[in-house]
Amino acid sequence: MRAVVLLTMAGLSSGAAAQLSVTPLPPVPAMEPLYPKRAAPRLELASVPDRLSAPPIESDPIWSPAPPRWSPAPTVAELVVPPNTDVLMRLDQEVSSKGRKVGDGFKLTVVQDVMHNGVIVIPRGTPAFGSIAWRTGKGMFGKSAKMEIVIDRLSLNGRDVPLFGRFREEGQGNTGATIGTAVAAGVIAAAFVTGHSAVFPAGREFRVPTREAFTLAQSAPQAPALATAGR
């Protein structure tokens, strides 16, 4: 491509204007930037781990006492003592028909442990109780007094255990003395000869059965002492 450029320059006359034919310069290549263009870094958000799944923060262990260790308490079982279980006991004081009346009470003491299934169910020293159920006084002609007593209960750990014991005692008669006196002094004199009182002496032993079955709770073992971990 050719172009005609009219130049009017200082120092040249208008008549000397000349037509100049010039060749255009080649296009200037685009300048490379001083610093190459780089793609802007893409901002990416880091994924935040789930709070629940994040690992625990490690720290120095803090000492704390271990919780107390207890053994489970064993079940307390009931032991059934059957009826007609014999109990050996001793009379604490004398019981006499003389000066006593029906209903008067007396006391006894168990003298031997009562066992059932290898367990002491009635320990020695347990108190028992009875009363006079029937009596007659001594009479004329050497007639002796008679008396019956009942032993009806013992006291075990604050509860009454029914017993079934009934015993009879008769005083020693004076039959021989009565006959002799009657022969010597007549029937009237013999009428004043009396028998003896009925007596259960102190220390006499009785074996008395229980009237009915009763239950006892077996003792549970002691719980172990508290055990705590040291630091």
C-alpha positions in Angstrom: 0.0 0.0 0.0 1.4 3.3 -1.0 0.4 6.7 0.4 1.1 10.2 -0.7 1.9 12.5 2.0 2.1 16.2 1.5 4.5 17.8 3.7 4.8 21.4 4.3 7.8 22.1 6.4 9.5 25.1 7.6 12.3 26.3 5.2 10.7 24.9 2.1 8.7 26.9 -0.3 5.2 26.0 -1.2 6.3 25.5 -4.8 9.0 23.1 -3.8 6.6 20.8 -2.1 7.2 17.5 -3.4 5.3 14.5 -3.4 7.1 11.9 -1.5 6.4 8.3 -1.8 7.0 6.4 1.5 6.7 2.8 2.3 4.7 2.3 5.5 6.5 0.7 8.4 5.7 -2.8 9.3 3.2 -3.1 12.2 4.8 -3.1 15.5 4.4 -6.4 17.1 2.4 -6.4 20.3 4.6 -6.0 23.3 4.9 -8.9 25.6 4.0 -7.8 29.2 6.9 -7.4 31.5 5.4 -10.0 33.8 3.6 -12.9 32.3 -0.1 -13.1 33.0 -0.9 -15.7 35.5 -4.2 -17.1 36.4 -5.3 -15.7 39.7 -5.2 -18.4 42.3 -8.6 -19.9 43.1 -9.6 -19.5 46.7 -10.8 -22.8 48.0 -12.3 -23.2 51.4 -10.8 -26.0 53.4 -13.3 -28.6 54.5 -14.1 -28.3 58.2 -14.2 -31.7 59.9 -17.3 -32.6 61.7 -17.1 -31.5 65.4 -18.4 -34.9 66.5 -15.8 -36.8 64.5 -12.9 -34.6 65.3 -10.2 -36.4 67.4 -10.1 -35.3 71.0 -7.4 -32.9 72.0 -4.7 -34.6 73.8 -3.7 -33.2 77.1 -2.0 -34.3 80.3 -4.1 -36.8 82.2 -5.8 -35.5 85.3 -5.9 -37.8 88.2 -9.3 -38.6 89.6 -10.2 -41.3 92.1 -11.6 -44.5 90.7 -15.3 -45.1 91.4 -15.9 -47.4 94.4 -16.2 -51.1 93.5 -19.0 -53.0 95.1 -19.9 -56.6 94.8 -23.5 -57.2 94.1 -25.5 -58.0 97.2 -26.5 -61.6 97.3 -30.2 -62.3 97.4 -31.5 -62.9 100.9 -33.3 -66.3 100.9 -35.9 -67.4 103.4 -35.4 -70.6 105.3 -38.6 -72.5 106.2 -38.4 -74.4 109.5 -40.9 -77.2 109.5 -43.4 -77.9 112.3 -42.6 -80.5 115.0 -39.0 -79.3 115.2 -37.9 -80.3 118.7 -36.5 -77.7 121.0 -34.7 -78.6 124.2 -35.3 -76.2 127.1 -34.8 -75.9 130.9 -37.2 -74.6 133.5 -35.7 -71.4 135.1 -37.6 -71.6 138.4 -39.6 -74.1 140.4 -43.3 -74.5 139.5 -45.4 -75.9 142.4 -49.1 -76.5 142.8 -48.8 -75.0 146.3 -49.7 -71.3 146.3 -50.1 -71.2 142.5 -53.2 -70.9 140.4 -54.3 -71.7 136.9 -52.9 -69.1 134.4 -49.8 -68.3 136.4 -46.8 -68.1 134.0 -43.2 -69.2 134.2 -40.1 -68.9 132.0 -37.7 -71.4 130.4 -34.5 -71.1 128.4 -33.4 -73.1 125.3 -30.2 -75.1 126.2 -29.2 -76.4 122.8 -28.9 -74.8 119.4 -31.6 -76.0 117.0 -30.2 -76.7 113.5 -32.0 -77.0 110.2 -30.2 -77.5 106.8 -26.9 -76.7 108.5 -28.2 -73.4 109.9 -28.9 -72.5 113.5 -32.6 -71.5 113.5 -33.1 -71.3 117.2 -30.0 -70.4 119.2 -29.2 -71.6 122.7 -30.3 -69.0 125.3 -33.6 -68.2 123.5 -36.4 -67.6 126.1 -39.5 -69.7 126.2 -42.7 -69.3 128.2 -45.5 -71.4 129.7 -48.3 -71.4 132.2 -50.3 -73.6 134.6 -53.2 -75.1 132.7 -54.8 -77.2 135.4 -54.2 -78.1 139.1 -55.8 -79.8 142.1 -54.7 -79.3 145.7 -53.6 -82.1 147.9 -56.4 -83.7 149.7 -57.3 -85.8 152.8 -56.4 -89.4 153.2 -53.0 -88.8 151.6 -54.3 -87.6 148.3 -51.6 -85.9 146.3 -52.0 -82.7 144.3 -51.9 -82.8 140.5 -50.9 -80.1 138.0 -50.6 -79.7 134.3 -48.5 -77.0 132.6 -48.3 -75.9 129.0 -45.3 -74.5 127.2 -46.7 -72.6 124.3 -44.2 -70.2 122.8 -40.6 -69.0 122.5 -39.4 -65.5 121.6 -37.1 -65.4 118.6 -35.7 -62.1 117.3 -38.8 -60.2 118.6 -41.4 -62.7 117.2 -43.3 -65.5 118.9 -42.8 -69.0 117.6 -45.7 -71.2 118.7 -44.9 -74.4 120.6 -47.0 -77.4 121.7 -46.0 -78.9 125.0 -48.2 -80.2 127.8 -46.9 -81.9 130.8 -48.5 -83.3 134.0 -47.0 -83.8 137.5 -48.5 -85.5 140.6 -47.3 -85.1 144.1 -46.0 -88.1 146.0 -48.8 -89.7 148.0 -48.9 -90.7 151.7 -50.9 -93.9 151.1 -48.8 -95.9 153.5 -48.9 -93.3 156.2 -52.6 -93.0 155.8 -53.2 -96.7 156.3 -51.0 -96.9 159.3 -52.6 -93.9 160.9 -56.0 -95.3 160.2 -55.3 -98.6 161.9 -53.8 -96.9 165.0 -56.0 -93.9 165.4 -59.2 -94.6 163.4 -60.7 -93.2 160.3 -61.1 -89.7 161.7 -57.4 -89.3 162.3 -56.6 -90.6 158.9 -58.6 -87.9 157.3 -56.1 -85.3 158.4 -53.2 -87.0 156.6 -52.6 -85.2 153.3 -50.5 -85.9 150.2 -47.8 -83.7 148.7 -47.9 -80.8 146.3 -47.2 -81.4 142.6 -43.8 -79.8 141.8 -41.8 -79.2 138.6 -38.3 -78.4 140.0 -36.1 -75.7 138.7 -33.6 -77.0 136.1 -36.0 -79.7 134.8 -35.6 -80.1 131.0 -38.4 -80.5 128.5 -38.3 -81.3 124.8 -41.0 -79.3 123.1 -41.9 -79.4 119.4 -42.8 -76.3 117.3 -46.5 -76.1 116.6 -46.3 -74.8 113.0 -43.8 -73.9 110.3 -42.0 -70.5 110.4 -39.6 -68.7 108.2 -36.3 -67.0 108.9 -34.3 -64.7 106.6 -30.7 -66.0 106.2 -28.1 -63.5 107.0 -26.4 -61.8 104.0 -22.6 -61.6 103.8 -21.0 -58.4 104.7 -20.3 -56.0 101.7 -16.6 -55.6 100.9 -14.7 -52.5 101.9 -14.5 -49.6 99.5 -11.5 -49.9 97.1 -10.2 -46.7 95.4 -7.3 -46.4 93.1 -4.3 -44.4 94.3 -2.6 -41.7 92.4 
